[in-house]
Amino acid sequence: MKEGIHPNYVETNVHCGCGNTFTTRSTRPELKVDICSACHPFFTGKLKFIDTAGRIEKFKNKFSKAGYASLTKGKKKK
């Protein structure tokens, strides 16, 4: 291997949004993640909605007034 072209590989502290912290190795000394194996639904077996930028709230607000009838607008009746 060539000298001086590879990044430093150091121990890394990973901090999750749920409060979980663990140590691994990476080229960065510290990582902050939104979701980890301790809180991910696949690993925990619990269904949990991960709402980024309020998308679920926007959807609920949009359809709470009109209901789902607005989805069928414009379709021909038989």
C-alpha positions in Angstrom: 0.0 0.0 0.0 1.1 3.5 -0.7 2.1 5.7 2.2 0.1 8.8 3.1 -3.0 8.3 0.9 -5.3 6.4 3.4 -7.4 8.2 6.0 -6.8 7.7 9.7 -8.9 4.8 11.0 -9.9 5.6 14.6 -12.3 4.5 17.3 -15.6 6.3 16.9 -18.3 7.2 19.4 -21.8 6.9 17.8 -24.7 8.8 19.4 -28.2 7.9 18.4 -31.3 10.2 18.7 -32.9 7.7 21.1 -30.0 8.1 23.5 -28.1 4.9 22.7 -24.3 5.3 22.5 -21.8 2.7 21.3 -18.2 2.5 20.0 -17.1 1.3 16.6 -14.3 2.2 14.2 -14.4 4.8 11.4 -12.5 7.6 9.7 -14.4 10.1 11.9 -14.0 10.5 15.6 -17.7 11.0 16.3 -21.0 10.2 14.5 -24.6 11.3 15.3 -27.3 9.1 13.8 -31.1 9.4 13.8 -31.8 5.7 14.2 -29.8 2.7 15.4 -30.3 -1.0 16.0 -31.6 -0.3 19.5 -34.6 1.7 18.2 -35.1 0.5 14.6 -38.4 -1.3 14.1 -36.8 -4.2 12.2 -34.6 -5.1 15.2 -37.1 -4.2 18.0 -40.2 -5.8 16.4 -42.3 -2.8 17.4 -44.0 -0.7 14.7 -43.0 3.0 15.0 -43.4 5.8 12.6 -40.3 7.8 11.9 -41.6 11.2 10.9 -39.2 13.5 9.1 -40.2 17.1 8.4 -43.8 16.5 9.7 -45.0 14.5 6.7 -47.4 12.4 8.6 -49.0 15.4 10.3 -49.3 17.2 6.9 -51.1 14.2 5.5 -53.5 13.9 8.4 -54.2 17.6 8.3 -54.8 17.6 4.5 -57.3 14.7 4.6 -59.0 15.3 8.0 -61.1 18.1 6.6 -62.1 16.6 3.3 -61.9 13.0 4.2 -60.9 10.4 1.6 -63.7 11.5 -0.8 -61.2 14.0 -2.3 -59.1 11.0 -3.6 -62.0 9.9 -5.8 -62.6 13.4 -7.4 -62.5 13.4 -11.1 -63.2 9.7 -11.5 -66.2 8.7 -13.6 -69.1 7.0 -11.8 -70.5 3.8 -13.3 
